[in-house]
Structure formats: structure tokens, C-alpha cells
Amino acid sequence: MPKTSIRGMCPVTVNQMLLAQKLIAGKWKFVILLFLSDGTKRFNELNKLLPDISQGILTQQLRELERDGIVHREIYKEIPPKVEYSLTDIGRNFIPVLGHVLKWIQFYNERQHQLRE
């Protein structure tokens, strides 16, 4: 693997990294995006897929993702109200990045397992 260094990065690159961190920071955002990568989900579906998250935090994370243009919220005017969440083009474009992160996590877990043996 080639040696990688972030020393000497130009300020523009640093600012881009900070923006990326801001957009995807949040304990649940990666997992929310992972579930939405399978298709549109209703709020209750996401809530059931994430049993350890409170409704308030799920709402907050979804609103942030919507505000940042990563997730689309569709509200249907019916009773009871129906709300669906899906990925925007920007969100779908992030899924390959998420795949690379998941591969890195697998590598990390394997390496940690090897070090413990």
C-alpha cells in the first residue's frame, strides 16, 4: 500500500475534508445511508431497522441529511401522514464511498483479530 500523508495539504483540501466530515458526522448517518441505499424507507421502517436509536435522534439525523441534500423526504397528504425517505443523486453518489469504508472496516477488524492472536 502506498505511503499516504496529509501533511502539507493545501487549505482548500483541508476545507473540503472538513466539509465532508460535517456532512457525514453523526453516530447514525452511515447506517441510515446504508439502509436507504436499498431503496425508499418510511420513518417507522428505519426506526425498526435501528432499534438502538431514539425517534428524536433519528429525526434529527434525517433532517440534517435532508438539509444537506443527501436525503429526500417525501410527504404524502393523507391521514395518517405518510413520509418516505430516499437518497438524492448526491446521496446515491456517496454509496460507493460507503462501500470503501465498509471494506476498510473489514480490513481493520481482520487486522485487529490477527494482532490479538
Secondary structure, 3 states (H helix, E strand, C coil): CCCCCCCCCCHHHHHHHHHHHHHHCCCCHHHHHHHHCCCCEEHHHHHHHCCCCCHHHHHHHHHHHHHCCCEEEEEECCCCCEEEEEECHHHHHHHHHHHHHHHHHHHHHHHHHHHHC
